[in-house]
Amino acid sequence: MAYKDQKLVEEKVFKDPVHRYIHVRDQVIWDVIGTREFQRLRRIKQLGTTYLVFHGAEHSRFHHSLGVYEIVRRIIDDSFSRRPEWNHEERLVTLCAALLHDLGHGPFSHAFEKVFHLDHEQFTQGILLGDTEVNAVLQKVSADFPQKVADVIGKTYPDKLVVSLISSQIDADRMDYLQRDAYFTGVSYGHFDMERILRVMRPAEEQAVIKYSGMHAVEDYIMSRYQMYWQVYFHPVSRSAEVILMKILHRAKDLYNNGYVFSQEPVHFRSFFDRTFKLEDYIALDESILLTYFQLWMKENDRILADLCSRFINRNLFQYAEFDPATEYRKIGELEQLFREAGIDPEYYLVTDSSSDLPYDFYRPGEENERLPIYLQMPNGELSELSRSSDIVDAISGKRRTDHKIYFPKDVLEEGKEGNPLFERILALLKK
């Protein structure tokens, strides 16, 4: 029997708090899960710094990746089974892409990417196609199989239906992380009737569509996503922790480039500071390594690096104030000058940050980052874009919400105001 068709002698199951059980029957899937690159995802938190706000948010990208795999497995083995629009030959590549879609995430993913100008999707494809254990497993299916999986994740695969299951406005990725993140943060916002959505999901030529009778379940899903972004993902305290994390990495990078002699040399970061890193350097990084450096750097001679690391490790985060860049753009320049006069480096202690989300969008041909809309399959078989049938979705379609904040060390300002009126001026300006 060909490797791609091999089944385990006995089905393996993972107990899961969201899906109850995750089922593995294919030898390929089991072998991929056992690779070092996939096991590394156990050491990358799904929600980055959010655990400093919601103490239960310690779950990993390993958890999430298995969850996405399980949702896709249920879709193609149950909902799409024996339907002529679904090509069963695409089953294995779809399952592998679902399982491996987050393989390239780094430690504290988005913050790390911003500082070093990286793209986790490029690293995902690099791991799939490079000299890795994952690649060796996929190569056993066929020589071109790793490229096929990479193409699905990169959204260039010829079968658009396959791509839509992992990357669309109603995909397995979103359906898992909304429920999983809600469970581990303890909030109620991310819950929706996924069972109903899976029952009414149908394969079409270009993407998965939803039977008209399932419209209300999709409305619930979209509103759950909206609430999760503003109540969890964009939580200002979590953003404060991420701001400090980014400033730690920026400070360490600047010190290294200026010849500073570290008490604890940044061995794992050197190639990233020099822009000489290789794929193996990236794979070797995880969050335990970053946190170890932060612990050690708390005793560095550089006051700023030591302070920022202490703030992150001990959760002494920056305070925040609302900020409207359209009307208050002069405020930042004034605050920067006052910070310098007070002996506080605004580069590291005065930070503006923006959060933005578009809960649902309809298709606008030619626009940058155009989004494939969600389609309902009407009783007559025709497809209708969701917002044309749903008043709820129509009300929020294409409406981007953006939030701006200034982050600063309120504790330093409060301590300094006793003997220095300059600090009073800064605090008063931040309260406006």
VENMO-V942984 format. One record per run of one state. SS is the DSSP state (A for helix, B for strand, O for the rest). FROM is the first residue (numbers start at 1). TO is the last residue. If there is no record, write none. Layout:
BEGIN
ss->SS from->FROM to->TO
ss->SS from->FROM to->TO
END
This chain:
BEGIN
ss->O from->1 to->2
ss->A from->3 to->5
ss->O from->6 to->6
ss->B from->7 to->16
ss->O from->17 to->19
ss->B from->20 to->26
ss->A from->27 to->33
ss->O from->34 to->35
ss->A from->36 to->43
ss->O from->44 to->44
ss->B from->45 to->45
ss->O from->46 to->47
ss->A from->48 to->52
ss->O from->53 to->59
ss->B from->60 to->60
ss->A from->61 to->79
ss->O from->80 to->87
ss->A from->88 to->100
ss->O from->101 to->108
ss->A from->109 to->116
ss->O from->117 to->119
ss->A from->120 to->129
ss->O from->130 to->132
ss->A from->133 to->139
ss->O from->140 to->144
ss->A from->145 to->153
ss->O from->154 to->159
ss->A from->160 to->166
ss->O from->167 to->171
ss->A from->172 to->185
ss->O from->186 to->193
ss->A from->194 to->200
ss->B from->201 to->203
ss->O from->204 to->207
ss->B from->208 to->211
ss->A from->212 to->233
ss->O from->234 to->235
ss->A from->236 to->257
ss->O from->258 to->269
ss->A from->270 to->273
ss->O from->274 to->278
ss->A from->279 to->283
ss->O from->284 to->286
ss->A from->287 to->297
ss->O from->298 to->302
ss->A from->303 to->313
ss->O from->314 to->318
ss->B from->319 to->322
ss->O from->323 to->328
ss->A from->329 to->341
ss->O from->342 to->345
ss->A from->346 to->349
ss->B from->350 to->358
ss->O from->359 to->374
ss->B from->375 to->377
ss->O from->378 to->382
ss->B from->383 to->385
ss->A from->386 to->389
ss->O from->390 to->390
ss->A from->391 to->396
ss->O from->397 to->399
ss->B from->400 to->408
ss->O from->409 to->409
ss->A from->410 to->416
ss->O from->417 to->420
ss->A from->421 to->431
ss->O from->432 to->432
END
